[in-house]
Each structure stands twice: as C-alpha cells, then as structure tokens.
Amino acid sequence: MTDRRCWASPTGAAGSLGVSSDPANTWLGPVERPYGSAMGDVVLGRSTAGTTVAEVALDATSMTLEQILEESRRQGAELVWAHGGHPDMDGFVARPGYARLHAEHPVAGDRLPAVEADSYGPLLARAYLGQWGHKWVDPSQRPPTDGSTMLWLHEESERVGLCRVWPEQPLVDQPGVVPELRGPGRTLRLLGAACALLGPGAVDVDSWRETPETLEACARLGFEVTERPAGWERRL
C-alpha cells in the first residue's frame, strides 16, 4: 500500500517544504529538507481557524526544541504542532493527534452517495473545523482528482459529514462531521459506507484529533488502533 503519511495543506501546491495540496491530514514522515538543512523539518501551515502553525515530527528531526521554536518564530508561526516524542520543555500541551486504525475484516454499513462537486469545498471546510492537526480549507476548493472518492452524509436535506476513500489502496480518511453533530454514530455511518464501497478485505484508516470515545467505537466495525504517536502544542 502506498504510504501517504505526510503533512498537508489543503490550500497550497506542493512545495520545497513538503507541503501537499492534499486536504487530508495524515501522518507523518520526514519532510523534504530544502538546501539540505534540518530547518526544513519545520513546515508552515494554517489551522482550520486560520492560525499560522509550524509543524515538526520530533522523532524525525535532529533539531533541538530551542531550534524548532526559533525557526517557527522566524517563519511567523503563532503555534507549534509537534508530533511524536516527548518535549521536555515548559509550554508544550498534550493534544490528541494522529491515529492509524486497521481492520482485517471490517463490517460494511449502508452505502452513501459521492459528494457533489459544488458541495465539496464548503462541506470539507466545516467537517473538520476546530479539530487539531487539520488545516484551513478554501470553501471554493474542488474535489480531488487522485482516484479517491468522497462520500457524504446528509440528514433532512442538510450535508453533515464526508469521508474520503482510496479504493485501490484500500485506505480511508477518518470521517469528518460538522461540529454541532459530531459523535461516534455519524462517524460510524460514514466509515461503514466507506467499507461497503471498498468491499471485502483489510482496510486502514488515518485519523486526526478524533476523540477516544469515537476511536473506541470504531471497534464495532472491526477496527483497532495500531499507531498513536503523541501530539503536542505550544503557543509562541
């Protein structure tokens, strides 16, 4: 299976810092270093609220914490998001970050339709709003063209959630649900629909900032957490 573990910025094109145009936020490999410098391990992006964020994988960098903070400030970041490791410095607060789930024989749910192109950007911008690790989304963004499928959930004519599926891998991005309706129930409906689309066989799920309650509920569909590195945040 192709390893999609990387930082992502939904609004930017791929650049020298390894920032991807992929709207999914999936973990976490060493980032391409411009000019051979370790400073390239600090990647600039924006949170869903528009806050400028510097991200770094602590287990994949040779930079010290002091260097990370200095480089983050130099780039104009307001926050540092650190993945993995255990920063021994005041000011870092633990956050629920990335988790990978796996099921050998997932339970399929009811099928859901593919999202309409005009609805994709506005729904994506709301579905992950406020979730740590996710990036700001331009509501005018069009659906991806990488072979993935975007499923959506609606209730009483309102679009309330979506889920991205890569049938050829097979891989699923953790479902997103609008903030006022989040919880295990709708997440499982979207994840079950993704499993129905994929058909029999093993499935992996990449998740960011999902609650422990929802991650545990995914066991009802046969999923277990196989990776869960720590997440950390520090305000500058």
Buried (B, 14 or more C-beta within 10 A) or exposed (E): EEEBBBBBBBBBEBBEBBBBBBBBBBBBBBBBBEEEEBBBBBBBBBBBEEEBBBBBBBBBBEBEBEBBBBBBEEBEBBBBBBBBBEBEEEEBEEBBBBBBBBBEEBBBBEEBEBBEEEBBBBBBBBBBBEBBBBBBBEEEBEBBEEEBBBBBBBEEEEBBBBBBBBBEBBBBBBBBBBEEEBEBEBBBBBBBBBBBBBEEEEBBBBBBBBBEEBBBBBEEBBBEBEBBBBBBBBEB
